[in-house]
Amino acid sequence: MLDRSSAGAVALALASALMLAAGGVRAADDAKYPDWKGAWARFVVRGLGGQPSFDQTKSWGLGQQAPLTAEYQKVLEDSIADQARGGQGNFVEHAQCLPAGMPLMMVAFRPLEFVITPETTYVLVGGSDHYRRVFTDGRAWPKSIEPTFAGYAIGRWIDTEGSRRYDVLEIETRGPFKGRRAYDATGLPLHFDNQSIFRERIHLDKSDPNLLHDETTVIDHALTRPWTVDKKYVRHPDPHPDWDEAYCTEGTALVTIGKELYYMSGDGMLMPARKDQPPPDLRYFKQTLK
């Protein structure tokens, strides 16, 4: 029979062996997947005005030349006109600090981080959008999907070069989504039925390991045909980047009451956000006589 000191030594040795084995398994798993570590900022085309756009090679809004149906082209034009008058147009949900959802959450207002495990790949977003969870464990589509802003995503890893290392992640993301959602801040719309489908091929550039492609195809009832763009991200050179904390609700001057969005002045007074905007209904407040 082993004495206590011998038993303790055996237990310690066994634990060390298990940790080494687990580390070896982890190393083997890591070797199967591409190196997407780091902070990935959106690719910027110099000279393009406006806020970030879905198709990075074109300016936002009308400049996107999205293949919209006539009905949804009018939604876009009405949204831009309302914004010119001080309103939010078709972009009011994001102004209320609700998540942008797919596909705007992948525009990389702040750098994205990809966390790869054998069963799930996570895309950490930050801001009003938390993260995407892409299941790569071989599961089938569920019979019922709860509506979310990010959608339900199933992916699969592919070794396109026969190198025994995956180099492409294919993803399909389905709704029903929460919304309304838009492609950009002009309110470029997706269909209000929230039944979009997004198909992506994410991979490193063959000549530049610090450039990541997200070839995204949108299938949506507001489009006359599927719309495909190549979104690109650039890896930050610092292997230990800082991750900023940002919340839309922090310091905002916008106040939502019902369906109306108002503005809070510097002296704490409620102001209209657009010309001839009606004030909120104050019937339940005691009115002060002047």
C-alpha positions as CSV (number, residue, x, y, z in Angstrom):
1,M,0.0,0.0,0.0
2,L,1.3,3.5,-0.9
3,D,1.9,5.9,2.0
4,R,0.3,9.4,1.9
5,S,3.4,11.1,0.4
6,S,3.7,8.4,-2.4
7,A,0.0,8.6,-3.1
8,G,0.2,12.4,-3.4
9,A,3.1,12.2,-5.8
10,V,1.2,9.7,-8.0
11,A,-1.8,12.0,-8.0
12,L,0.3,15.0,-8.9
13,A,2.0,13.1,-11.7
14,L,-1.3,11.9,-13.1
15,A,-2.7,15.5,-13.0
16,S,0.4,16.8,-14.8
17,A,0.1,14.1,-17.4
18,L,-3.6,14.9,-18.0
19,M,-2.8,18.6,-18.3
20,L,0.0,17.9,-20.8
21,A,-2.3,15.6,-22.8
22,A,-5.0,18.3,-22.8
23,G,-2.5,20.8,-23.9
24,G,-1.4,18.5,-26.7
25,V,-5.0,18.0,-27.8
26,R,-5.5,21.8,-27.7
27,A,-2.3,22.3,-29.8
28,A,-3.5,19.8,-32.3
29,D,-6.9,21.5,-32.5
30,D,-5.3,24.9,-33.0
31,A,-3.2,23.5,-35.9
32,K,-6.4,22.6,-37.8
33,Y,-7.7,26.2,-37.8
34,P,-6.5,29.4,-39.4
35,D,-4.9,32.2,-37.5
36,W,-7.6,34.8,-37.1
37,K,-6.3,36.1,-33.8
38,G,-6.3,39.9,-33.1
39,A,-8.4,42.9,-33.7
40,W,-9.9,43.2,-37.2
41,A,-10.8,46.8,-38.3
42,R,-13.0,47.5,-41.4
43,F,-11.2,48.1,-44.7
44,V,-11.5,51.8,-45.6
45,V,-11.5,53.1,-49.2
46,R,-10.0,56.5,-49.1
47,G,-12.2,59.3,-50.6
48,L,-15.5,57.7,-49.9
49,G,-17.7,60.0,-47.9
50,G,-20.3,59.2,-45.2
51,Q,-20.5,56.5,-42.6
52,P,-19.5,52.8,-43.1
53,S,-21.3,51.1,-45.9
54,F,-22.3,47.5,-46.7
55,D,-20.4,47.5,-50.0
56,Q,-17.1,49.1,-48.9
57,T,-16.2,50.1,-52.4
58,K,-19.2,52.4,-52.7
59,S,-20.6,55.3,-50.7
60,W,-23.5,54.7,-48.3
61,G,-27.2,55.1,-49.1
62,L,-28.1,55.7,-52.7
63,G,-24.4,55.3,-53.6
64,Q,-24.6,51.6,-52.7
65,Q,-26.8,51.0,-55.8
66,A,-28.5,48.2,-54.0
67,P,-30.8,46.0,-56.1
68,L,-33.9,47.1,-54.2
69,T,-37.5,46.6,-55.4
70,A,-39.4,49.7,-56.3
71,E,-41.2,49.6,-52.9
72,Y,-38.0,49.4,-50.9
73,Q,-36.2,52.0,-53.1
74,K,-38.9,54.4,-51.9
75,V,-38.4,53.4,-48.3
76,L,-34.7,54.4,-48.7
77,E,-35.5,57.7,-50.4
78,D,-38.2,58.5,-47.8
79,S,-35.6,57.7,-45.1
80,I,-33.0,60.0,-46.5
81,A,-35.6,62.8,-46.9
82,D,-36.7,62.4,-43.3
83,Q,-33.1,62.5,-42.1
84,A,-32.7,65.7,-44.0
85,R,-35.5,67.2,-42.0
86,G,-33.9,66.1,-38.7
87,G,-35.6,62.7,-38.3
88,Q,-34.1,59.3,-38.1
89,G,-35.9,57.8,-41.1
90,N,-35.5,54.0,-41.3
91,F,-32.7,54.0,-38.9
92,V,-34.6,54.9,-35.7
93,E,-34.0,51.6,-33.9
94,H,-30.2,52.0,-33.9
95,A,-30.6,55.6,-32.7
96,Q,-32.6,54.2,-29.8
97,C,-29.5,52.1,-28.9
98,L,-31.1,48.8,-30.0
99,P,-28.7,46.3,-31.7
100,A,-28.1,46.8,-35.4
101,G,-28.2,43.1,-36.1
102,M,-27.2,41.4,-39.3
103,P,-25.7,42.6,-41.6
104,L,-24.8,46.0,-40.1
105,M,-23.3,44.4,-37.0
106,M,-20.4,43.1,-39.2
107,V,-19.5,46.6,-40.5
108,A,-16.9,46.8,-37.8
109,F,-17.6,50.2,-36.3
110,R,-15.1,48.9,-33.8
111,P,-12.6,46.1,-34.4
112,L,-14.0,42.5,-34.5
113,E,-12.5,39.6,-32.6
114,F,-12.9,36.0,-33.8
115,V,-12.8,33.2,-31.2
116,I,-12.5,29.8,-32.7
117,T,-13.4,26.5,-31.0
118,P,-14.2,23.2,-32.6
119,E,-17.9,23.4,-31.9
120,T,-18.5,27.2,-32.2
121,T,-16.9,30.2,-33.7
122,Y,-17.7,33.5,-31.9
123,V,-17.5,37.0,-33.4
124,L,-17.2,39.5,-30.7
125,V,-18.6,42.9,-31.8
126,G,-19.1,45.3,-28.9
127,G,-21.2,48.4,-28.7
128,S,-25.0,47.8,-29.0
129,D,-24.3,44.4,-30.6
130,H,-22.9,41.7,-28.3
131,Y,-21.6,38.8,-30.4
132,R,-22.4,36.3,-33.1
133,R,-22.4,32.6,-32.3
134,V,-21.7,30.3,-35.4
135,F,-22.3,26.6,-34.7
136,T,-19.8,24.3,-36.4
137,D,-20.7,21.1,-34.6
138,G,-22.7,19.5,-37.5
139,R,-26.1,20.3,-36.1
140,A,-29.2,20.5,-38.2
141,W,-31.4,23.5,-38.4
142,P,-33.9,23.7,-35.5
143,K,-37.6,23.4,-36.3
144,S,-38.3,26.7,-34.6
145,I,-35.9,29.7,-34.3
146,E,-36.5,32.4,-31.7
147,P,-36.2,35.9,-33.4
148,T,-33.0,37.7,-32.6
149,F,-31.1,40.6,-34.1
150,A,-28.0,38.5,-35.0
151,G,-30.0,35.5,-36.3
152,Y,-29.2,31.8,-36.0
153,A,-25.9,30.8,-37.7
154,I,-24.6,27.4,-38.8
155,G,-21.2,27.1,-40.3
156,R,-18.7,24.6,-41.6
157,W,-14.9,24.6,-42.0
158,I,-13.4,23.7,-45.3
159,D,-9.8,22.8,-46.3
160,T,-9.8,24.1,-49.9
161,E,-6.1,23.4,-50.5
162,G,-5.8,19.8,-49.1
163,S,-3.3,21.1,-46.5
164,R,-5.0,19.4,-43.6
165,R,-5.7,22.8,-42.2
166,Y,-9.0,24.7,-42.6
167,D,-8.8,27.9,-44.5
168,V,-12.5,28.9,-45.2
169,L,-15.5,29.2,-42.9
170,E,-18.8,29.0,-44.7
171,I,-21.8,30.4,-42.7
172,E,-25.5,30.5,-43.3
173,T,-27.5,32.8,-41.0
174,R,-31.3,32.7,-40.9
175,G,-34.1,34.5,-39.2
176,P,-36.7,35.3,-38.1
177,F,-34.8,38.4,-37.1
178,K,-35.8,41.3,-34.8
179,G,-35.9,44.6,-36.5
180,R,-36.3,46.8,-38.5
181,R,-32.8,46.4,-39.7
182,A,-30.7,48.4,-42.2
183,Y,-27.5,48.0,-44.1
184,D,-26.2,51.5,-43.1
185,A,-27.1,54.7,-41.3
186,T,-29.1,56.1,-44.2
187,G,-31.7,53.4,-43.5
188,L,-30.9,51.4,-46.6
189,P,-33.6,48.8,-45.8
190,L,-34.0,45.1,-45.5
191,H,-37.5,43.7,-45.9
192,F,-39.8,44.3,-42.9
193,D,-40.8,40.6,-42.8
194,N,-37.4,40.0,-41.2
195,Q,-36.8,36.8,-43.2
196,S,-33.4,37.5,-44.6
197,I,-30.8,34.9,-45.3
198,F,-27.1,35.6,-45.2
199,R,-24.4,33.3,-46.7
200,E,-20.8,34.1,-46.0
201,R,-17.3,32.8,-47.0
202,I,-14.7,34.1,-44.5
203,H,-11.0,33.5,-45.3
204,L,-7.6,35.2,-45.2
205,D,-6.3,36.9,-48.3
206,K,-3.9,34.5,-50.1
207,S,-1.2,37.2,-50.4
208,D,-1.7,39.0,-47.1
209,P,-2.4,37.2,-43.9
210,N,-3.5,40.4,-42.2
211,L,-6.4,40.9,-44.6
212,L,-9.6,39.0,-44.0
213,H,-12.4,38.6,-46.5
214,D,-16.0,38.1,-45.6
215,E,-17.8,37.4,-48.9
216,T,-21.4,38.0,-48.0
217,T,-24.5,37.3,-50.1
218,V,-27.9,38.6,-48.9
219,I,-31.1,36.9,-49.9
220,D,-34.0,39.2,-49.0
221,H,-37.5,40.0,-50.2
222,A,-36.6,43.7,-50.5
223,L,-34.1,42.8,-53.2
224,T,-34.7,41.9,-56.9
225,R,-31.8,39.5,-56.8
226,P,-29.2,38.2,-54.3
227,W,-26.7,40.9,-53.4
228,T,-23.1,39.9,-52.9
229,V,-20.2,42.0,-51.6
230,D,-16.7,41.3,-50.4
231,K,-16.3,42.9,-47.0
232,K,-12.7,43.2,-45.9
233,Y,-11.0,43.6,-42.5
234,V,-7.5,44.6,-41.6
235,R,-5.7,43.0,-38.6
236,H,-4.2,45.5,-36.1
237,P,-0.4,45.1,-36.0
238,D,-0.4,45.0,-32.1
239,P,-0.7,41.3,-31.0
240,H,-2.2,42.6,-27.7
241,P,-4.6,45.3,-28.8
242,D,-6.7,47.4,-26.5
243,W,-10.4,46.7,-26.6
244,D,-12.5,49.9,-26.1
245,E,-15.7,49.7,-24.0
246,A,-18.6,51.6,-25.6
247,Y,-22.3,51.8,-24.9
248,C,-24.8,53.7,-27.1
249,T,-26.8,54.5,-24.0
250,E,-23.9,56.3,-22.3
251,G,-24.0,60.0,-22.7
252,T,-26.7,60.1,-25.4
253,A,-28.8,63.2,-25.8
254,L,-31.6,61.4,-27.7
255,V,-34.8,60.6,-25.8
256,T,-37.5,58.3,-27.1
257,I,-41.1,58.7,-26.1
258,G,-43.5,56.4,-27.9
259,K,-42.6,56.5,-31.6
260,E,-41.1,60.0,-31.3
261,L,-37.4,60.8,-30.8
262,Y,-36.5,64.0,-29.1
263,Y,-33.3,65.8,-28.2
264,M,-32.1,66.8,-24.7
265,S,-30.4,70.2,-24.7
266,G,-27.4,71.1,-22.7
267,D,-29.5,72.7,-19.9
268,G,-31.6,69.6,-19.6
269,M,-34.6,70.7,-21.6
270,L,-36.5,68.5,-24.0
271,M,-36.2,69.8,-27.6
272,P,-37.7,68.8,-30.9
273,A,-35.5,66.8,-33.2
274,R,-37.1,68.0,-36.4
275,K,-39.1,70.9,-37.6
276,D,-42.8,71.0,-36.5
277,Q,-42.4,67.9,-34.3
278,P,-45.3,67.6,-31.9
279,P,-44.5,67.6,-28.1
280,P,-45.1,64.5,-26.0
281,D,-48.5,64.1,-24.4
282,L,-48.3,65.4,-20.8
283,R,-51.9,64.7,-19.7
284,Y,-50.7,62.6,-16.7
285,F,-48.4,65.4,-15.4
286,K,-49.6,68.2,-13.2
287,Q,-49.4,71.4,-15.4
288,T,-47.7,74.4,-13.8
289,L,-49.6,77.6,-14.3
290,K,-47.6,80.6,-15.3
